[in-house]
Amino acid sequence: MGLPPVPSPVPAEAATPPTNGVRGGASALFELDALVVRYGRNTVIPGMTVQVAPGAVGLLGPNGAGKSSLIKTILGLVRPAGGRIRVLGREVPREALEVRGRVGYMPESAVVFPGMTGIENVAYAGAIAGMPGGEARRRAHEVLEYVGCGEERYRPVDEYSQGMRQRIKLASALVHDPELLLLDEPTNGLDPGGRAEILELVRDLGHAKGMSILLSSHLLDDVEFVCDQVLLMARGELRAAGSIRELEAKVAGEHVRLTLEGDAARFLAAAAERGFAPHLPDPLDATECLVKLPAGAPPGAILRLAIECAVRVRRFVPSRPSLEQVFLETLDDSSGTR
């Protein structure tokens, strides 16, 4: 079903976005200018500058990259230690309350209220966003139908499965019809079926409903399925930004995916010494690796190296550039981290 608009939850004087807001014609969802975020003496974002256009945007990086800290700063929940940040044309944290009225947030942690039913949870989220009680409850019914929890709306959330709780969190983030939806690891803890269903909903919001999305995840497949643009973070720094296709096009050279049998560690060490830039998609499984051929090197050079290392190649498949390769090579080139 569709998601009809609701009255603006922000005060009347702020209900119409200014001319530099996203709906007023500006080109940015949010803009960071030398943003610094610290917790005490610990600097988690040392100075990030980027301008992000509307659309479905992936915020990608390993655990500890600073993704959640960036989201909390966008929401005004964390005060910057330096630099400037504008969200939907508004200064944060000075205009954080107005920003929150136009932004939906689905945090990684559980935020359902025990003892309340699904409809009560979502309507309460609408009331917090500033919606009148009757409008919040009407809208809660609509978004619960949209996320697939319509038949369970009157059950206490204590009885919900993990997948249903994730849907309640998503409905709570949507109830006030936000311009920007922030999702922090929305598929955590879900089985494959539940994960696929949540991703289908998020993709529908971004591509069919036209809602701008910032999806934070360490799962490349989730980002690639939902998003058109990506921000790649590591150790609090922005390592790459742009459309997924643009970033994939920058991954030069031919790539081959291998399945190895034998002394894989020896092969990987030798491949690195000879400039083949091996990567492990799963660090715990050295038998599956991705190898980048140096310029001018024939694919047969990999097989000759395997013979030298007394390693059998069980699978040898040419691989097109992918977000996975962008992720691995960017981290290796910038930080030495895999």
N, C-alpha and C positions, 0 to 999 in steps of 0.2 A: 504494500500500500504506500501511498505517498506520505510526505511529511509536510502538512500545511504550515504556514508561518503562524507565529503567535505574537501578541503584542510585545513591544520591547520591554525587557525587565529593568532597564536602567531608567533613571529619572527623566522626566519629560524634556528637560533642557538638553539632555545628552542623547535622546532617543534617535535623532537624526545625525548620522556620522558626519564629521567635518569633511571638507572638500579633499583633505589628504588621507581620508580613511579608505579602506579597500573598496567599499561599496560606493564611495564618492569619486573613484577613478584613479587612486594611486596604484602603483605596481607592486607593492610589497605587503605580504602578510605581517612580517616583522622585520625589523632592521636592528642589527647590533653594531655598535661602534666602539671598538676596543673594550668590550665587556670583560670585567674581572669579577669573579665570584670566589669568595673565601668562606671557610668555616673556621673561625679562630685564626690560627696561624697557617692553616692548610689551604693552599690555593688550588682550587679544582678547575677553574677556567682562567687562564693567565692573561687573556686579552683577545677576544674573538670579534672579528668584524665580518659581517655578511648581510646581504639583503636577499630575502626569500620571497619569491613570487607566489601568488595564489595557486592552489591546486592540491594534489596529493603528494606530500613530501615525506620521505623516509629519513628518520634520524637514526643513523646506523653507527655502531661501534661496539667494541668489546665491553664486558662488565668493568665499571670503574672509569669509563671514558668521559663521564660528565653529562650524560644525556639527561638523567633525571634532574640534575641540578639546573640545567638549562631550562627545562620545562617549568620547574618551580620558580625560576627567575622571570620567565615570560608571564607567569600568573601573578607575579608580585608577592609570592610567598617567601621568597628569599631576596633580600635587598642587595643590589650590586655593590661591590667594594670599589668599583671604578668603571668608567665608560658610560655609555648611554644605551637605552633600549626603547624602541617604539613598537607597539603591537596594534595592528589595525589603525594606525595613525595616532595612537595615544601614547603618551609618555608613561613609562613604568619605572618606579612604583607610584609616582605622583597621581596617576589616573588609573590605578590598579582596579579599583572597584568598578569603574566603567568598562574596563577590559574584561573583567570576569563576567559581566552581564552579557557579553557578546562571544564568550568562549566557553566551550564544553570541555570537561576534563574527566578522563577515565584513568585513575591512578593504578599503579601496579598492585598496591596493597588493597586488602578487603575494606570496603566502605559501606557495606550494607548494614542496616540497623536491626539487630536481633529483636524478636518479639513483634516485629511489624510485618505486614503482608507485603507482597511485591508492589501492589498499587500504592500502598502507603509510603513505601520507600521512595518511589519515583515522584509521587506528588509532593513529598517533603522536599526533594531536591529542587522541584520547580518553585516551591515557596521560598526556599533559600535564595534562589536566583532572582526573586522579586516578583514572581507571578501571583496574581490574586488566587485565593484558595480554590474557587470553582474552576477557573481556567487551568490551574495546575493539575487538578484531578482529571478534567476532560482530556487534557493533553497527555497525561500519564497513560490513560487507556489506549490512546492512539499509538504511542511509541512502544508500549508493551506488545501490542499486536504486531507492530513492525518487526521487533526483534524476536518474535516467536514465543513469547511468554503470556499470550492473552488468556489461555485456558488455566494458567497457574497463578493468575494475578491475586487471587484471594487467599492463597496459601501463605503461611508464615515463611519468611526467607530462611529460617533455621532449618527447614526441611528441604531446601533447594540443593541440587547438585552443584558442583563447581562450575559446570558449564552454564547452568541457569543463573548462578550468581554473577558470572561475567556478563550475561545478557542484561541483568538488572543494572549493573554498573554502566553499561553502554546506554541503556534507556535513560538513566539518570543524567548522563552527560548530554543527551539529545533533547530532553524535555522542553527546554526553553529555546529551541531552534537556533543554535549558535552559528555564527559565521565561520568560526574556526574550531575544529575538534582536535583536542590533544589526547593521544592515546599512548600510555606508558606500558609497554609489554602486555598488550591485550590478550595474547594467547597463552600466557604463562599458566602451567598446571592443567592444560586441557589435553584430552586425548585427540588423536588425529581427526576424528569426525567433528568434534566440537571446535577444534582449531579451524578446520576448513569452513565451518558455518559462520564463525565470527568474521573470518577474513572476507567471506562473500558479502556479509552485511557492510563491512567497512568499505569494500570496493564499490558496492552499490551507492553508498553515500557520496563517495568521492567522484565517481564517474557518471552515475545516472542522476543523482540528486544535486550535483554541483556544489557540494560542501567542501571547503578547504580542510585538509587533514594534515596533522603532523603526527606520524606514526613512529614512535621510538621503539627500537627492537635490536636485539643482537642476532636475530634470525633473518638471514639474507633472503630466504624464499618468501617470507611474509612481506618484506619490503618490496621485492621485485613483483609480487602478485598485485599489490595494492597501488604502488606509487609510480609516479612519472619522474619525480626529481628526488635527489638524495643529498643529505649532508653526512659526511663521514667524519666522525670524531675519534680521537685517541688521546689519552692523557690530557684531556681538557682542551685540546687544540683542534681546530678545523683542518682536516687533511685534504679533503676534496669536496667540491660542491658543483652541482649541475644536473642536467637530465641524465637518466640512467643510460640512455643510448649514447649521449656525448661522452660520458665517462668510459663506457665500454669501448668506444672507438679509439680512445687514447691508449688502450692496452695493446701495444705494438708487438708484433712477432707471432709466430705460429705456436699453438699450445697443443699438448697431447696429454690425455688422461691414461694412466697406467695402473694395472693391478699386478703386483709383484709377488713372487714366491722365492724365499731364500733370505739372504742377509740384506734386508731392505735398508738397514741403517748404513751399511757400507756403500750401497748404491747411492743413497741420498747424499752422503758426504762427498763421494766422487763427483756426482752430478753438480753439486754446488761449486766444487773446485774448478770445474770446467765451464762454468757460466750458464748452466742449464736452468738455474733458478727454480729448484723444486719446491712445491708447496704441499702441505698436507691439509686437505679439506677437513679431516677429522684428526686432530693431533694425537689421539689415542690409537689410531690405526695407521701404521706406517706402510701397510701393504697397498693402500690406495693413495696415489699422489698425482699431482698436476705438474707438468714440466713445460717450461717455456724455452723454445729453441732460440739460441743466439742467431743474430742476423746471418743469413747465408748457410746455416748449418742444416744438412739434410736430416729428415726424420730417422734415417737409418743409423745416425750417430748415436742415438739413444740405445738402440738395440746392440750396437757394438760395445757400448759402455756396460750394458747389462751382462754381456758375455764375459767381459773382463772381470766383472765383480762376481761371477758365478751366480747370477740371479736370473730366474726365469720370468719372462713377461707373459702373464696369462691374458692380459687384455691391453690393446694398444688402439686408442680411439682418438682421432683428431677432435679438438674441442674449440668451439667458437668462443670469442670473448664474452665474458659474463660478469655479472655484478660480483660474484664470488672472486673472480680474478682481480677485479678492481680493488676489492676489499683487501685481499692478501698482499697484492703488490704495493698498494698505497701504504699499508702499515709497515711492510718490510723496508720500503724506500725511505720512509720518514722517521721510523723509530726503532727499526730492528726487532719489532715485536710481531709475533704471529698470532 
